[in-house]
Amino acid sequence: MEKKVIVARIEVLKGKEKDFLAIVPALIEGTRNEEGNLIYTLYQNPFNESEFIFYEEYKDQDAIRKHGSNAHFQDFAKNVQPLLAKEMDIQTF
């Protein structure tokens, strides 16, 4: 198995944390139902509530590609833009 891990660091504008948390349930539910998804978890920094990390595991690179083309991901990517304090830091391992 060619498991792949993604760590996506997100910092939202101060005061926009609730707005961010309102748009992530559809992304999380949709992603967890994807065939190639193994783990999809969101963490909020307990010391800075504007910082979040998505920890993601997929069975292979093809599963990551499919994830990026799904409607729930595309909707999130569009809706999160005005909430961001800076560009997302996305790393794949």
Kinemage of the C-alpha trace (Angstrom):
@kinemage 1
@onewidth
@group {chain A} dominant
@subgroup {mainchain}
@vectorlist {calphas} color= white
{ca met a 1} P 0.000 0.000 0.000
{ca glu a 2} L 1.274 3.446 -0.974
{ca lys a 3} L -0.320 5.418 1.872
{ca lys a 4} L -0.070 9.216 1.546
{ca val a 5} L -0.403 11.799 4.321
{ca ile a 6} L -1.404 15.441 3.998
{ca val a 7} L -0.993 18.062 6.700
{ca ala a 8} L -2.843 21.271 5.862
{ca arg a 9} L -2.204 24.224 8.143
{ca ile a 10} L -4.839 26.945 8.050
{ca glu a 11} L -4.921 30.296 9.803
{ca val a 12} L -8.204 32.169 9.632
{ca leu a 13} L -8.799 35.839 10.325
{ca lys a 14} L -9.342 36.674 13.992
{ca gly a 15} L -13.064 36.569 14.714
{ca lys a 16} L -13.786 34.252 11.739
{ca glu a 17} L -13.239 30.968 13.588
{ca lys a 18} L -16.982 30.236 13.892
{ca asp a 19} L -17.476 30.972 10.194
{ca phe a 20} L -14.667 28.554 9.373
{ca leu a 21} L -16.069 25.865 11.661
{ca ala a 22} L -19.483 26.299 9.998
{ca ile a 23} L -18.150 25.331 6.546
{ca val a 24} L -15.975 22.355 7.507
{ca pro a 25} L -18.620 19.715 8.453
{ca ala a 26} L -19.620 19.113 4.815
{ca leu a 27} L -15.953 18.794 3.844
{ca ile a 28} L -15.180 16.392 6.678
{ca glu a 29} L -18.244 14.210 6.093
{ca gly a 30} L -17.758 14.130 2.338
{ca thr a 31} L -14.058 13.319 2.606
{ca arg a 32} L -14.539 10.577 5.185
{ca asn a 33} L -16.959 8.927 2.753
{ca glu a 34} L -14.450 8.937 -0.110
{ca glu a 35} L -13.309 5.449 -1.095
{ca gly a 36} L -9.586 6.229 -0.775
{ca asn a 37} L -9.710 8.204 2.473
{ca leu a 38} L -8.295 6.487 5.563
{ca ile a 39} L -8.257 9.344 8.112
{ca tyr a 40} L -9.526 12.928 7.971
{ca thr a 41} L -9.305 14.942 11.186
{ca leu a 42} L -9.443 18.647 12.006
{ca tyr a 43} L -7.542 20.044 14.989
{ca gln a 44} L -7.760 23.536 16.444
{ca asn a 45} L -4.738 25.018 18.203
{ca pro a 46} L -5.682 25.350 21.896
{ca phe a 47} L -3.286 28.297 22.277
{ca asn a 48} L -4.362 30.189 19.132
{ca glu a 49} L -7.980 29.520 18.165
{ca ser a 50} L -7.408 30.962 14.673
{ca glu a 51} L -5.022 28.130 13.720
{ca phe a 52} L -6.233 24.767 12.445
{ca ile a 53} L -4.655 21.628 11.049
{ca phe a 54} L -6.267 19.029 8.817
{ca tyr a 55} L -4.504 15.678 9.208
{ca glu a 56} L -5.365 13.424 6.266
{ca glu a 57} L -4.402 9.914 5.178
{ca tyr a 58} L -5.212 8.399 1.792
{ca lys a 59} L -4.572 4.956 0.349
{ca asp a 60} L -2.581 6.374 -2.593
{ca gln a 61} L -1.885 9.399 -4.772
{ca asp a 62} L -4.911 8.656 -6.946
{ca ala a 63} L -7.171 8.997 -3.900
{ca ile a 64} L -5.679 12.449 -3.228
{ca arg a 65} L -6.306 13.464 -6.837
{ca lys a 66} L -9.932 12.338 -6.604
{ca his a 67} L -10.365 14.178 -3.298
{ca gly a 68} L -9.308 17.441 -4.907
{ca ser a 69} L -11.903 17.085 -7.646
{ca asn a 70} L -14.887 16.299 -5.411
{ca ala a 71} L -17.651 18.894 -5.049
{ca his a 72} L -17.349 19.096 -1.241
{ca phe a 73} L -13.652 19.956 -1.579
{ca gln a 74} L -14.255 22.481 -4.373
{ca asp a 75} L -17.013 24.180 -2.343
{ca phe a 76} L -14.774 24.388 0.722
{ca ala a 77} L -11.849 25.779 -1.294
{ca lys a 78} L -14.082 28.544 -2.671
{ca asn a 79} L -15.809 29.380 0.616
{ca val a 80} L -12.695 29.389 2.804
{ca gln a 81} L -10.808 32.011 0.759
{ca pro a 82} L -12.381 35.124 2.356
{ca leu a 83} L -11.760 33.680 5.839
{ca leu a 84} L -8.017 33.104 5.460
{ca ala a 85} L -5.455 35.234 7.280
{ca lys a 86} L -2.769 33.850 4.960
{ca glu a 87} L -2.327 31.215 2.288
{ca met a 88} L -2.843 27.627 3.423
{ca asp a 89} L 0.313 25.570 4.020
{ca ile a 90} L -0.326 22.121 2.546
{ca gln a 91} L 2.333 19.421 2.752
{ca thr a 92} L 2.148 15.899 1.377
{ca phe a 93} L 4.226 13.028 2.743
